[in-house]
Amino acid sequence: MIILSLGSNLPSKWGNRMQTLDFAMAQLRKYRITIIKKSSFYCSAPMTLTYKNSLNTQLADDDQLPDQYYINVTLMVQTSKGAAPLLYCLKQIERAAGRVAGKRWASRPLDIDIIDYKGVICGHGVEYNQRIHAGFLPLTLPHPGLTKRAFVLEPLEQIAPFWHHPQNGKTAHQLINALK
């Protein structure tokens, strides 16, 4: 099972936050990444807030959200690409949306993370994969922030209720309860 998390809190050249996410999902097909399941869209405040005010459940309309809030969606996908080539493709889509490297957790038109790649465990700041321009693109699996992010766990539970964290064996539901 391959799980991706997409988020946007700034408009892009593709439109508002919701249009950016829709276009990004369409771009996945160009890279031969097939969406198997898609969660509802969720809205969340920027990363600096706690669980209780970090998730505003399902979203009805982009225009209803305060500026700088994220719209998030979680996908189960299928591809023949390995984890490193998949990450490279996702970074290409982010750049096409106008994302530039910068401050961690800064506002961005598009963020795409690999949350889980077939249960593989790697990285944790030690291993690196493909060389990109002047540096390396780190790959840590499962995503190191996964257990602390309601905006990933809630939609993950929606599309994969029987998924288990590759390292601790907990379900998304159990991880959500641990955040409360």
Backbone as numpy.savetxt, mean C-alpha at the origin, in Angstrom:
# Nx Ny Nz CAx CAy CAz Cx Cy Cz
-0.05 -15.65 -2.04 -0.88 -14.49 -2.04 0.01 -13.25 -2.04
-0.27 -12.32 -2.93 0.46 -11.05 -2.99 -0.52 -9.95 -2.63
-0.15 -9.14 -1.62 -1.01 -8.07 -1.15 -0.30 -6.74 -1.35
-1.00 -5.80 -1.99 -0.49 -4.45 -2.19 -1.39 -3.46 -1.46
-0.82 -2.39 -0.99 -1.58 -1.29 -0.40 -1.28 -0.03 -1.20
-2.33 0.66 -1.62 -2.19 1.90 -2.37 -2.80 3.04 -1.56
-2.16 4.19 -1.59 -2.69 5.36 -0.90 -2.35 6.63 -1.66
-3.20 7.64 -1.50 -2.98 8.94 -2.13 -3.55 10.03 -1.24
-2.76 11.11 -1.03 -3.32 12.24 -0.31 -3.07 13.57 -1.00
-2.61 13.50 -2.24 -2.47 14.69 -3.07 -3.00 14.37 -4.47
-3.54 15.36 -5.16 -3.92 15.10 -6.55 -2.66 14.85 -7.39
-2.85 14.20 -8.51 -1.74 13.94 -9.43 -2.12 14.46 -10.80
-1.26 14.22 -11.77 -1.59 14.59 -13.15 -2.76 13.77 -13.67
-3.10 12.70 -12.95 -4.20 11.83 -13.34 -5.54 12.28 -12.75
-5.51 13.29 -11.84 -6.75 13.80 -11.26 -6.68 13.85 -9.74
-7.85 13.82 -9.09 -7.90 13.89 -7.63 -7.40 12.56 -7.04
-7.46 12.44 -5.74 -6.91 11.26 -5.06 -7.56 9.97 -5.55
-8.88 9.98 -5.65 -9.60 8.78 -6.09 -9.26 8.44 -7.54
-9.22 9.45 -8.39 -8.86 9.22 -9.80 -7.44 8.71 -9.92
-6.55 9.20 -9.06 -5.16 8.74 -9.07 -5.09 7.25 -8.73
-5.83 6.83 -7.72 -5.82 5.41 -7.35 -6.44 4.54 -8.44
-7.53 5.01 -9.03 -8.15 4.26 -10.14 -7.18 4.11 -11.31
-6.48 5.19 -11.64 -5.54 5.14 -12.76 -4.36 4.23 -12.42
-3.89 4.30 -11.19 -2.77 3.44 -10.77 -3.16 1.97 -10.89
-4.40 1.64 -10.50 -4.84 0.24 -10.62 -4.90 -0.17 -12.08
-5.28 0.74 -12.95 -5.28 0.44 -14.39 -3.86 0.25 -14.90
-2.91 1.01 -14.35 -1.51 0.88 -14.76 -0.93 -0.48 -14.40
-1.42 -1.08 -13.33 -0.93 -2.41 -12.94 -1.05 -3.40 -14.09
-2.15 -3.32 -14.82 -2.37 -4.24 -15.95 -1.27 -4.10 -17.01
-0.78 -2.89 -17.22 0.29 -2.67 -18.20 1.57 -3.41 -17.82
1.73 -3.66 -16.54 2.90 -4.37 -16.04 2.62 -5.85 -15.80
1.49 -6.32 -16.33 1.07 -7.72 -16.18 0.88 -8.11 -14.72
0.24 -7.22 -13.99 -0.14 -7.47 -12.61 -1.67 -7.46 -12.59
-2.25 -8.61 -12.25 -3.70 -8.77 -12.30 -4.30 -8.60 -10.91
-5.34 -7.78 -10.82 -6.04 -7.60 -9.55 -7.04 -8.75 -9.39
-6.90 -9.49 -8.29 -7.78 -10.62 -7.97 -8.93 -10.14 -7.08
-8.59 -9.36 -6.06 -9.58 -8.80 -5.15 -9.19 -7.38 -4.80
-10.21 -6.54 -4.56 -9.98 -5.13 -4.21 -10.87 -4.81 -3.01
-10.29 -4.15 -2.01 -11.06 -3.72 -0.85 -11.90 -2.50 -1.21
-12.74 -2.11 -0.29 -13.40 -0.82 -0.39 -12.32 0.25 -0.25
-12.67 1.47 -0.62 -11.76 2.60 -0.39 -11.96 3.07 1.05
-10.86 3.36 1.72 -10.89 3.84 3.09 -10.18 5.18 3.14
-10.54 5.99 4.11 -9.81 7.25 4.29 -9.09 7.21 5.63
-7.96 7.88 5.69 -7.19 7.90 6.93 -6.44 9.22 7.04
-6.21 9.60 8.29 -5.39 10.78 8.56 -3.93 10.43 8.30
-3.07 11.42 8.16 -1.64 11.13 7.99 -1.10 10.26 9.13
0.01 9.59 8.89 0.60 8.56 9.76 0.84 8.96 11.21
0.88 10.22 11.53 1.26 10.63 12.87 0.17 10.42 13.92
-1.03 9.98 13.51 -2.13 9.82 14.45 -2.24 8.38 14.95
-2.97 8.17 16.03 -3.14 6.83 16.60 -4.25 6.08 15.88
-4.42 4.80 16.23 -5.43 3.97 15.57 -6.82 4.59 15.65
-7.24 5.04 16.81 -8.62 5.48 16.98 -9.00 6.63 16.07
-8.04 7.46 15.67 -8.39 8.51 14.73 -7.61 8.39 13.43
-7.13 7.18 13.14 -6.35 6.99 11.91 -7.18 6.40 10.78
-8.40 5.97 11.08 -9.20 5.32 10.05 -10.63 5.82 10.15
-11.14 6.32 9.05 -12.51 6.80 9.02 -13.37 5.89 8.17
-13.16 4.60 8.30 -13.89 3.55 7.59 -14.03 3.83 6.11
-15.12 3.34 5.55 -15.23 3.37 4.09 -15.56 4.76 3.58
-15.12 5.01 2.38 -15.19 6.34 1.79 -16.29 6.43 0.76
-16.98 7.54 0.75 -18.04 7.76 -0.24 -17.56 8.66 -1.37
-16.85 9.74 -1.04 -16.51 10.73 -2.06 -15.21 11.44 -1.69
-14.32 11.59 -2.66 -13.04 12.26 -2.47 -13.25 13.68 -1.94
-14.26 14.37 -2.42 -14.48 15.77 -2.04 -14.92 15.94 -0.60
-15.34 14.85 0.06 -15.77 14.92 1.45 -14.60 14.91 2.43
-13.43 14.54 1.96 -12.27 14.40 2.85 -11.55 15.72 3.06
-11.01 15.92 4.27 -10.15 17.08 4.48 -8.88 16.96 3.63
-8.31 18.09 3.27 -7.03 18.08 2.56 -6.01 17.31 3.38
-5.10 16.67 2.72 -4.01 15.89 3.29 -4.43 14.54 3.84
-5.71 14.24 3.93 -6.12 12.89 4.33 -5.85 11.93 3.18
-5.56 10.70 3.52 -5.29 9.69 2.51 -6.55 8.93 2.13
-6.59 8.51 0.89 -7.53 7.49 0.45 -6.69 6.25 0.23
-7.13 5.13 0.80 -6.38 3.88 0.75 -7.23 2.76 0.17
-6.58 1.84 -0.50 -7.22 0.63 -0.99 -6.18 -0.49 -0.93
-6.64 -1.69 -0.62 -5.74 -2.84 -0.56 -6.16 -3.84 -1.63
-5.16 -4.40 -2.30 -5.41 -5.31 -3.41 -4.74 -6.65 -3.17
-5.41 -7.70 -3.63 -4.76 -9.00 -3.78 -4.48 -9.11 -5.26
-3.23 -9.37 -5.62 -2.86 -9.40 -7.02 -2.16 -10.71 -7.37
-2.02 -10.90 -8.67 -1.30 -12.06 -9.19 -0.34 -11.57 -10.27
0.87 -12.09 -10.27 1.86 -11.76 -11.28 2.92 -12.85 -11.30
3.59 -12.96 -12.43 4.70 -13.91 -12.51 6.01 -13.27 -12.07
5.99 -11.98 -11.78 7.19 -11.26 -11.37 7.62 -11.67 -9.96
8.90 -11.69 -9.74 9.41 -11.87 -8.40 9.16 -10.60 -7.59
9.46 -10.64 -6.30 9.20 -9.51 -5.43 9.98 -8.25 -5.84
11.26 -8.40 -6.14 12.07 -7.23 -6.51 11.61 -6.60 -7.82
11.38 -7.38 -8.89 10.87 -6.76 -10.12 9.48 -6.15 -9.92
8.66 -6.75 -9.07 7.34 -6.17 -8.78 7.51 -4.81 -8.12
8.38 -4.73 -7.11 8.61 -3.46 -6.43 9.10 -2.40 -7.42
9.98 -2.77 -8.31 10.48 -1.84 -9.33 9.31 -1.31 -10.17
8.41 -2.17 -10.60 7.25 -1.73 -11.40 6.37 -0.78 -10.60
6.16 -1.08 -9.34 5.33 -0.22 -8.49 5.96 1.17 -8.33
7.26 1.21 -8.20 7.95 2.50 -8.09 7.85 3.28 -9.40
7.84 2.60 -10.52 7.67 3.27 -11.82 6.27 3.92 -11.90
5.26 3.21 -11.41 3.90 3.76 -11.41 3.83 4.97 -10.48
4.45 4.88 -9.32 4.48 6.03 -8.41 5.13 7.24 -9.06
6.25 7.04 -9.72 6.94 8.16 -10.39 6.07 8.75 -11.50
5.38 7.90 -12.23 4.51 8.38 -13.31 3.38 9.26 -12.76
2.96 8.99 -11.51 1.91 9.79 -10.87 2.46 11.12 -10.34
3.79 11.25 -10.34 4.40 12.49 -9.88 5.07 12.42 -8.53
5.21 11.23 -7.99 5.87 11.10 -6.69 7.36 11.32 -6.85
7.91 12.09 -5.93 9.35 12.32 -5.91 9.88 11.86 -4.56
11.12 11.42 -4.54 11.73 10.98 -3.29 11.82 12.18 -2.35
11.59 11.93 -1.09 11.64 13.03 -0.13 11.48 12.53 1.28
10.93 13.39 2.10 10.76 13.11 3.52 9.84 11.92 3.75
10.21 11.08 4.71 9.41 9.91 5.05 8.04 10.36 5.56
7.01 9.69 5.12 5.62 9.95 5.49 5.13 11.31 5.04
5.82 11.92 4.07 5.36 13.20 3.53 4.15 12.97 2.62
3.41 14.04 2.37 2.29 13.95 1.44 2.79 13.50 0.08
1.93 12.76 -0.64 2.34 12.23 -1.94 1.11 11.93 -2.78
1.25 12.04 -4.09 0.12 11.70 -4.94 -0.17 10.20 -4.97
0.86 9.38 -4.76 0.66 7.93 -4.82 1.74 7.21 -4.02
1.29 6.24 -3.24 2.19 5.37 -2.51 1.68 3.95 -2.72
2.55 3.06 -3.18 2.19 1.66 -3.37 3.20 0.81 -2.64
2.72 0.01 -1.70 3.59 -0.86 -0.91 3.23 -2.32 -1.13
4.27 -3.16 -1.14 4.05 -4.60 -1.09 3.90 -4.94 0.39
2.73 -5.42 0.76 2.46 -5.76 2.16 2.91 -7.19 2.44
2.59 -8.09 1.54 3.00 -9.48 1.67 3.23 -10.03 0.26
4.28 -10.79 0.10 4.57 -11.43 -1.17 4.72 -12.93 -0.92
3.61 -13.63 -1.06 3.59 -15.10 -0.96 4.23 -15.64 0.33
4.12 -14.85 1.40 4.66 -15.30 2.68 6.17 -15.19 2.81
6.84 -14.59 1.82 8.30 -14.46 1.85 8.71 -13.52 2.99
9.78 -13.86 3.66 10.36 -13.01 4.70 11.77 -12.65 4.25
12.02 -11.36 4.09 13.37 -10.94 3.68 13.60 -9.48 4.07
14.86 -9.10 4.05 15.22 -7.70 4.23 15.45 -7.29 5.65
14.54 -6.48 6.16 14.67 -5.90 7.48 15.94 -5.07 7.57
16.15 -4.26 6.50 17.26 -3.33 6.48 18.59 -3.93 6.10
18.63 -5.22 5.79 19.91 -5.87 5.51 20.09 -6.13 4.02
19.09 -6.72 3.40 19.21 -7.09 2.00 18.69 -5.99 1.09
19.26 -5.90 -0.08 18.83 -4.93 -1.07 18.64 -5.63 -2.39
17.78 -5.05 -3.22 17.56 -5.69 -4.52 18.09 -4.80 -5.65
17.29 -4.66 -6.68 17.75 -4.01 -7.90 18.32 -2.62 -7.71
19.38 -2.35 -8.46 19.99 -1.02 -8.44 19.08 -0.08 -9.23
18.78 1.06 -8.62 17.94 2.07 -9.28 18.71 3.37 -9.28
19.01 3.88 -10.45 19.74 5.14 -10.62 21.01 5.12 -9.77
21.11 6.05 -8.78 22.35 6.16 -8.01 22.35 5.32 -6.74
21.23 4.68 -6.41 21.18 3.95 -5.14 20.52 2.60 -5.28
20.13 2.06 -4.17 19.47 0.76 -4.14 18.07 0.92 -3.57
17.20 0.07 -4.01 15.83 0.08 -3.54 15.68 -1.03 -2.51
15.49 -0.69 -1.23 15.39 -1.73 -0.21 14.08 -2.51 -0.33
14.15 -3.78 -0.02 12.96 -4.62 -0.06 12.89 -5.39 1.26
11.86 -5.10 2.04 11.64 -5.78 3.31 10.25 -6.41 3.25
10.19 -7.70 3.47 8.92 -8.42 3.44 8.78 -9.28 4.68
7.59 -9.35 5.27 6.43 -8.53 4.93 6.72 -7.07 5.26
5.86 -6.16 4.82 6.08 -4.73 5.04 6.28 -4.48 6.54
7.35 -3.78 6.91 7.66 -3.62 8.34 6.62 -2.81 9.13
5.84 -1.95 8.48 4.84 -1.16 9.19 3.47 -1.79 9.24
3.33 -2.94 8.65 2.03 -3.60 8.51 1.26 -3.73 9.81
1.91 -4.16 10.87 1.20 -4.46 12.11 0.73 -3.21 12.85
1.16 -2.03 12.42 0.83 -0.78 13.11 -0.13 0.09 12.31
-0.63 -0.39 11.18 -1.39 0.47 10.27 -2.82 -0.03 10.06
-3.74 0.61 10.74 -5.15 0.25 10.59 -5.62 0.43 9.16
-5.07 1.43 8.47 -5.50 1.70 7.09 -5.03 0.63 6.11
-4.17 -0.26 6.55 -3.80 -1.44 5.76 -4.54 -2.68 6.29
-4.59 -2.82 7.60 -5.16 -4.02 8.19 -6.67 -4.15 7.98
-7.42 -3.05 8.11 -8.88 -3.12 7.93 -9.24 -3.58 6.52
-8.69 -2.93 5.48 -9.02 -3.43 4.13 -8.43 -4.81 3.84
-7.29 -5.14 4.44 -6.72 -6.48 4.28 -7.67 -7.53 4.84
-8.23 -7.26 6.00 -9.19 -8.20 6.59 -10.41 -8.37 5.67
-10.79 -7.29 5.00 -11.94 -7.35 4.10 -11.71 -8.30 2.92
-10.52 -8.25 2.34 -10.27 -9.06 1.13 -9.62 -10.41 1.41
-8.99 -10.55 2.58 -8.28 -11.81 2.89 -8.44 -12.13 4.38
-9.65 -12.47 4.81 -9.89 -12.69 6.24 -9.09 -13.86 6.82
-8.62 -14.78 5.99 -7.87 -15.94 6.49 -6.37 -15.78 6.31
-5.92 -14.61 5.86 -4.50 -14.31 5.72 -3.85 -14.33 7.11
-2.61 -14.82 7.16 -1.83 -14.81 8.40 -0.49 -14.11 8.14
-0.07 -13.31 9.11 1.22 -12.62 9.03 2.32 -13.68 8.93
3.22 -13.55 7.95 4.25 -14.58 7.75 5.20 -14.79 8.94
5.36 -13.77 9.77 6.30 -13.92 10.89 5.63 -14.30 12.21
4.50 -13.66 12.52 3.90 -13.91 13.83 2.65 -14.80 13.76
2.19 -15.13 12.56 1.06 -16.03 12.39 -0.31 -15.45 12.70
-0.36 -14.17 13.05 -1.64 -13.55 13.42 -2.43 -13.14 12.17
-3.76 -13.18 12.31 -4.64 -12.72 11.23 -4.73 -11.20 11.28
-5.26 -10.61 10.23 -5.47 -9.16 10.22 -6.38 -8.76 11.37
-7.41 -9.55 11.62 -8.34 -9.26 12.70 -7.62 -9.20 14.06
-6.75 -10.16 14.30 -6.00 -10.18 15.55 -5.06 -8.96 15.66
-4.46 -8.59 14.54 -3.56 -7.42 14.55 -4.34 -6.14 14.76
-5.54 -6.05 14.21 -6.39 -4.86 14.43 -6.74 -4.75 15.91
-7.14 -5.85 16.51 -7.50 -5.84 17.93 -6.32 -5.43 18.81
-5.11 -5.79 18.40 -3.93 -5.41 19.17 -3.66 -3.90 19.10
-4.16 -3.23 18.06 -3.97 -1.78 17.92 -4.92 -0.98 18.80
-6.02 -1.55 19.15 -7.08 -0.79 19.85 -6.73 -0.55 21.30
